[in-house]
Amino acid sequence: LRPRTSDFPALPDPGTRLQKYTITGASSRITADVLVQLPEDYAAKVASGHKFAVLMGYHGMPGGPMTWITGMKGAVALDAAAQGHRLADTILVMPTLNPPGTTDTECVDGPPGTPQVETWLAKDVPAFVADHFPVKANRTAWATIGYSYGGWCSAMVSVKHPDLFGGGLVMGGYFAPDFAPGADPFPKGGKGLAAYDLPALIKVKAPPLAMWIQSGTLDGYLSSTRTFLNNVRAPLSVTAVIMPNVGHRASVWIELLPDALTWLGKTLPGFAP
């Protein structure tokens, strides 16, 4: 990406920190909402020439982009991390993961005629961000984060697109698609799903990526997490937080979010305070 350097488009709702956009992806042709949470004192920092890190927040299911604000308290956690000098000023971008008319995309690019959600997340939304906000160009200033269903999307997008993202944070996620009954878009016996088998992909070619991965011993997705961790090798690096007697629940992820953001600020130079 080559972020714009000046003359950024006006905010749709000036004076507020949570902005809502409805965009159509040039590559995916998906039309959907994207929420953007701006850092404190955004306008003044833009005027002074400040550039921001970018964190893509992927929601769970059921849910939508707004659950990063209302449920996960993502804006509160980011503010606290910035105020505590644990994280650089960061724009939180929350795209829709299930475009209108679909129930379970698993964030993949399905066959022609089905939603191209990976393309939406890895090309269209980042291009929109780079064109609308003063953001850093280096991949170490771009990362993904998600919980549950969004945790899978975070893992997939970061692992498959390390040219754009330097880090991926996964809370209670999994590492291969887990489609709802009847939602799998790939033909039986075809090769479509193989492109999303992350343990197999990193075994063949590990990406130059830093990951923070959380699971619990009572989480139903722990086996998927362990399969992925068993295949980790350089240049992929992983900090794994496997919690005893902990299941798959939002209260755990909310409590751990400050630790995850602290890790991000210490690990990726673009997020360093």
Buried (B, 14 or more C-beta within 10 A) or exposed (E): BEBBEEEEEEBEEEEEBBBBBEBEBEEBEBEBBBBBBBBEEBEEBBEEEBBBBBBBBBBBBEBBBBBBBEBBBBBEBBBBBBEEEBBBBBBBBBBBBBBEEBEBBBBBBBEEEEBBBBBBBBBBBBBBBBBBBBBBEEBBBBBBBBBBBBBBBBBBBBBBBBEBBBBBBBBBBBBBBBBEEEBBBBEEEEEBBEBBBBBBBBBEEBBEBBBBBBBBEEBEBBEBBBBBBEBBEEEBBBBBBBBEEBBBBBEBBBEBBBBBBBBBBBBBBBBBB
